[in-house]
């Protein structure tokens, strides 16, 4: 049975190491959101550094999720002190559970505050794609799909909620309710 991969990427207004209350708030809320999402029906897994160090993205051991990668348009720091990004890579059973998890509850509250933390860009900030159930997506897969989405729009290869596709490539409408 196919699985749905989701890669998200955002450029933060300040580095993750910034000690300001806004950055701490982002970290704390993000940790709570992940705890909630990991218990959501339809959630399968997400990329975690093998050593559990959230501050080290580029040098961390991500195991089967591969080496950490970012889109070509990311032009900020790459050290723990200068990195100003948030990225996730996760697996879901289907679009509906992912949609429900993202647009309800604590994650919805975080989305409503995204411009407090993230820069606005002309690039997409998330992408979905289907893969077989024996494949774990890598960070590079997510970056490649996000860049493909930016260059070509939604296709069965890389898509968004408003322009989604089934695993066999058929266009799909995901209703909000």
Secondary structure, 3 states (H helix, E strand, C coil): CCEEEEEEEEEECCCCCCCCHHHHHHHHHHHHHHHHHCCCCCEEEECCCCCCCCCCCCCCCCHHHCCCCCCCCCCCECCCCCECEEEEEEEECCHHHHHHHHCCHHHHHHHHCHHHHECCCCCCCEEEEEECCCCCCCHHHHHHHHHHHHHHCCECCEECCCCEECCCCCEECCCCC
